[in-house]
């Protein structure tokens, strides 16, 4: 079902009070801040392998003040080192897309540099950083390398409520796995594809997987979560938020507060 994936994911998190939220491929920590407001008592972990982005996040007092834990790792399916491709953009330009760097190369993305970064499995990190966490949620935006992230959650799959992941119906980067392959893997973990914003004419977008256990626990409330996501797709909240954030920050903050109170 076509849906606003962020609204659906957020509604599930808030309904079941997630106690650990992982922002994987964080870029600037903005999503991590949203999760902090959605789940005030949860541990929020932000992972960003691009060293330029990570340095900027480390200087951001908003993240420090909101107790966002930062890690310079590329989350994958193995612990070790890997080559990470840094996109060539102006990192001082607030309007530049600084979130297209990846473990996977692409002929369509100009590379500034390639560096060695540490890789970790999320099922190794969460038990160490949040040993008591029983309601984990994963937000994954890793530019084509998402299948490896999902392989690396096998050890904590029974603790995970929901997964929001950017994906594609076709391979857009060298070594990328498709949405169909993600669906097969997640089904083997006991998860259901519950919503996507990928239209028939589009190759890529976002998808939300929710565990069968979570769906049973929520019962009728899960139907309400899906309804919010569906309505959120047809009400252009995301587009309005992007415009207001750039042009009218005060109005953006008001919209964000309304989203937190009403939209989820």
C-alpha positions, 0 to 999 in steps of 0.5 A: 500500500502506498503510504507516508513511510515516515508517518507509519514508522513513527506511529509504530514506534510511538505506539509501542514505546521503542526503547532503542532507535538506530539511525543508520546512515544518519547524515546530519542527525536530523532523523535522530532528533525526531526519534528523540522527540518521539521516544523521549526515554529511548536510547537513540544511536546515530551511525554515520561513516562519512567522516566529513558528516560525522565531524559536523555531527560531533560539533552539533550541540543539538545532538549532544543536548538530546543525548544522541549517541554518535558512532563513525561506523558503516553498519554492515553484515561483518565486523572489520574494515571496508572502502567507503566512497565519499560523494564530491559535494560542497559540504559547507553548502546547507542545500547540498545533498550530503547523504549520497556517500556509500560503501557501494560505488555508482557511476552516476555519483561523483566521488571526492575520496575513498577511505577505509572505515570500520564496519559493524553488525547492528546485532553486535552494537545494540547488545553492548550499547543497549543491553536491556533494549527489547523494543528496537527500531531501525531507520536505514538510509545507506545508499544501496548497502541496505541488504548488508545492514539487514543481514547484520540484524539477524542476532537481534531480529526478535527484539526489532519492532519495525524497520524503515529502509531506503531501497530500490526495485532495481540495482542502482549501485554496484552490488546492490540487492533489490527490494524483492530480495529484501522482502525475502530476507525480512520474511525469513526473519518474521517481518511483513512489508506493510507500506512503501512510497515507491510508485509503479513508475519509480525505481526507488523509495522507502519501505517499512517492515513490521514484525509479525509479533508487533502486528499481533501486539498492536492489534487494532492499533496497527490498523490506525498506524497504517491509516495514518501512514496512508493519509500522510501520503496524500497530505504533503506534509514532507514537502511542506516541511522541506520548504518551511525548514529552508525558508521559514524555520519558525513555522517549520518548528511549529509544524514539527511539533504538530506532527509529533502530537497529532501525526503519530 
